[in-house]
Amino acid sequence: MPPHSASAAAEQLALEQTPLMTMHKVQHRYADALAVRDVSFSIAPGEVVCLLGPSGCGKTTLLRIVAGLEALQSGELVFDGERLAAPGLAHVPPEKRSVGLAFQESALFPHLSVLDNVSFGLKGLPSAKRRQRALELLAQLGMDGYAEAFPHTLSGGQQQRVALARALAPSPKLMLLDEPFSSLDARLRDRIRDDTLHVLKQLGAGTLLVTHDPEEAMFMADRIVLMREGRVVQAGTPEELYCAPATPFVVTFFGDVNRLEGTVQRGYVRTAVGPVASDLAEGSRAQVLVRPEALRVVEIDSPNAHEHHSHVLMARLLGRSSLLHLCVHGSDGQEAHMHARVPGVFLPREGQAVQVSLDPAQAFVYPADMV
């Protein structure tokens, strides 16, 4: 079953469950810099939550606080129904928390075989059970054929799979993944994160994933916590953040946009691609953000010079889609340079007259000064 085929049911179940981990009003400072500002969120058992945001927004600091690599300065951390960290409580080190850690670099022990790396954290089990557990995880990640190999003989992707198996071996209640796929090339990254998601769901581990890649967050996460400058901007399912973005920052973080401006008149902002509904006050200045995939482009035959019609300035094939640079002419004389993304191969010639229409579900209106 595709990971998100039952996303609505999974989200409802998560809401009904007691959270595995809850972070409440956490703040963290480095010298004079406030890195994390009043952050609260939770993770349900078996749920994948992604901390998403640009570099320096505080997401890795939050993961390190959960892991116990940073002492909690302000706020509260509740794990499995008990207060794990709060001002005045003794610091609980990482090895005494039921968490598994996997980072961007695999950090495998070079002198140990793959099998011994994975079974390293299972010293409390008999040797036969340690070996069985390690081999099971390696098989799930397609690495059972490399059990006797050493890390230096493996590719980067293979090393990352072994590191993940090692982190999962002690059956942690919560997995913490910090940019674990970012050092891999694009095709390998897609395959490994797909394998990783299926293993996490199969084992039922709660997961906190840190990434700056919005596509990775949408693929991996049941819920996304989007951060900016140490604060949570918006939290919700991938569908909620993509289809109902709270701010212009949320829209632009998930991909390129066409930015238009206008004035609200009778509940609409009139643009070169047509009117867009708005609930802003009458007469207020507004910005309209339109995703390139929101534009539908159809070639037309026209005997007139293209300057009087919307027309193609340039077309480029990007593989799975085509990117068009358009000069768009509105019915009321407005003109705008816009980008359209069209599935498959669609490469009209330069100057080709086109009709451009808009999917209003992918156009978003905000006050002109909102960021």
FENGIMO-V607218 format. One record per backbone hydrogen bond with DSSP energy under -1.0 kcal/mol. NH is the residue of the N-H (numbers start at 0). CO is the residue of the C=O. If there is no record, write none. Layout:
nh=(NH,NH)
co=(CO,CO)
This chain:
nh=(4,6,9,10,11,12,13,14,15,16,19,20,21,22,23,25,26,27,29,32,34,35,36,38,40,42,46,48,49,50,51,52,56,61,62,63,64,65,66,67,68,69,75,76,77,78,79,81,83,84,88,95,96,98,99,101,111,113,114,116,117,118,121,124,129,130,131,132,133,134,135,136,137,138,139,140,141,142,145,146,148,152,153,158,159,160,161,162,163,164,165,166,167,168,170,173,174,175,176,177,178,183,188,189,190,191,192,193,194,195,196,197,198,199,200,201,202,203,204,205,206,207,208,209,210,216,217,218,219,220,221,222,223,224,225,226,227,229,230,232,233,235,240,241,242,243,250,251,252,254,257,259,261,263,264,267,268,273,275,277,282,283,285,286,287,288,289,290,293,294,295,297,299,307,308,310,311,312,313,315,317,321,322,323,324,325,326,327,329,332,335,337,339,340,341,343,350,351,353,354,356,358,361,362,363,365,367,369)
co=(1,3,5,6,7,8,9,10,11,12,42,42,77,40,75,38,73,35,32,29,27,27,229,25,22,20,43,206,222,208,224,210,53,57,58,59,60,61,62,63,63,63,23,84,21,81,19,78,76,76,85,92,93,96,173,175,108,148,146,112,113,114,118,121,125,126,127,128,129,130,131,132,133,134,135,136,138,137,142,143,145,149,150,154,155,156,157,158,159,160,161,162,163,164,167,97,205,99,207,101,209,180,184,185,186,187,188,189,190,191,192,193,194,195,196,197,198,199,199,172,46,174,48,176,50,212,213,214,215,216,47,47,235,49,233,51,230,56,227,225,225,223,236,237,238,239,246,247,248,251,289,287,285,283,267,264,275,270,268,266,263,280,261,365,259,363,257,361,290,291,356,354,352,304,305,326,351,324,324,322,320,341,315,339,313,337,310,335,333,329,327,325,323,291,321,319,311,348,309,297,295,293,358,359,288,286,284,366)
